[in-house]
């Protein structure tokens, strides 16, 4: 599994979440929401240190990661993060 994030989405995280070099963003599974990957579940984000990492990417000093307990959601696919309008979009491809 790979995590990819375009530069505009990374800038969105910096401006909206206040993340800086040295920070980490976790992508986790939450109950509810819409998803074509796993019906009834969606992705959430939180700022926390990496732990039990199954996939990670470091971009501009910011670590983006998924814990091993959430790997089932991705079913062996990759996470792609892009900016769309004034928000970010998470695609599992």
N, C-alpha and C positions, 0 to 999 in steps of 0.2 A: 504494500500500500504506500502510495506517495501523497504528499500534501503539496499543492501548488497554489500560489497566491500572487495575483498580479499587483503591480506597483500602485495602482489607484486604490485597490482594496486595502493594501497595507497602509496607505495614507489615511484611508477612512478609519482604520483601527486606531491610528495615532491621534487623529483629531476627535473622534467620537468616544474612544475609551481612554485616551490619554496614555497609551502605551509608549514606551521608549526603549531604546537599546538596553538589553539585559532583562527585559520583561518576557513573560510567556503567556500565551493564550491557549487554553484548553478547549477542544471541541468535544462535547459529550452528548450522549443520547438522552432525550427527555421524552416522557410519555405525552402524547397529544401532538397536535399540529398536523401539517400536511407533508407527506413525503411519498415519492414514487418508489423509493428504495425499500422502505419498511413501513407499510401502512400502520397508522396509529402512533407513530413515533416521529420525532424531528430532532434537529441539532440545536444545542444550546452552546453558549460560550461563557467562559469565566477566566479571570486573570488569576493564575496560581502557578506555583513552581511545578516543573515536570516531575512526574512520579509514575512508575510502572508504564513506561512509554512503549507503544507498539509502532508508532509512526511519528516522525517529526521532520520539520524543515526550519532552518534558521535563515531568515531574510532580514537584512539590514540590522542585525543584532537582536532581532525579536524571534523567539522560538514559538512555532505553531505546532501543537501536538495533540495526539489522541492516546488515551490510556488503553491498555490491553483489555479492560473490562467492557469497552465500547466498540471493540473491533468487529463484533458480530454485525453491527448495523451496516457496515460498509461492504460486507460479504465479498472481501477480496478486491474491491474496487478502489479507486483513488478519489481524493477530495480535491476539488478545484474551487477556488474562491476568487470571485471577480466583483468589481463594482458595477452596479446597474443603477442608473439615476442617482438618487441620494442614499442608496443603501448598498449592502453587499449581498451577493447571491452565492449559496453553497450548492455545488453540484457534485454528485457522486457518479463518477464515470469509469 
